[in-house]
Amino acid sequence: MPAPLHVPAPEAAAQAIAAAHADLRIERDADPHAVPADGSVYAVTHAAARRLGFGPADAAVLASAWVRRATRLGLQPHDWPDDPQDFGLALHPQPFPPCPHDMGLYAVLPNADWVARMAAAGVPTLQLRFKHDDPGRIASEVQAAVRAVEGTSARLFINDHWRAALDVGAYGVHLGQEDLDTLTPDDIATLRASGLRLGISTHGYAELVRAWRLGPSYLALGAVFPTTLKAMPTAPQGVGRLRAYARLVRAVPIVAIGGIGLAELPAVAASGVGAFAVVRAIVQAPDPEAAARALMQRWGELRADARRDHPPPTGL
């Protein structure tokens, strides 16, 4: 008969979750998220996550992970479930084609002309985010963007318009959570058979777990910092959560996004991600090409410092 699970004290659980995410602060007023009377491992850790500002869906994922790890290893109050298996993150048997882990600067751009400019400037990863309702205009812009990167080393992802991307042989597509809601099993099978790379936006643990189950080529994590570019479904995640997410899903490439510019790069690089996405830092810059060069140079310096300070283990 298995031993009963150790139920952490509410404060110990909150401290463990806060420590794992570095920059979270414990809210002392726990009344809105009081621990249920059963006092189970799940109930205590769910309440602790809510006190720390995690939404209901993310708190449920965290609490379930704690229970899995406790069942597996006999969790102590100061421990934190940071192993992918605690979150049910098994590798997909048919993942989408891989991307490099170090995709570097990832410029999100409004049209094909911008794609051409940034490809010529040497930006390694690009996304066409063309917002339009006319299918003909969409198809034309996607085709122009794909042509714009021909003969360059740029990787081009098409936001949302995956059918148009498939028709013209784009490198990959990027989908948001709302896009996943519209995909049928047949759509997913078509995407998987096409050879396109698939990137997915996520905004917390619950969306990470959902996206992981598709076997994506990369995951975008955000918004890391405040951004006014678009309405976000969650508050800024912060670098503490970014670091925890990156450690958890380290088996796939990770792109940090949201409010990132030169000033934020050291904190983003320290999180362990291999790429960072920008919009305003380029398209609203007085000299976009110069801004792109500055971002790429600084990122290269930071990544070189990280590799020097933390060299990868050598094999036998």
Helices and strands as residue ranges (DSSP letters): H 10-20, G 31-33, H 41-51, H 56-73, G 84-87, E 104-109, H 112-120, E 125-128, H 135-148, E 155-159, H 162-168, E 172-175, H 177-182, H 185-194, E 197-202, H 205-212, E 218-222, H 238-248, E 254-257, G 262-264, H 265-270, E 275-278, H 280-283, H 288-309
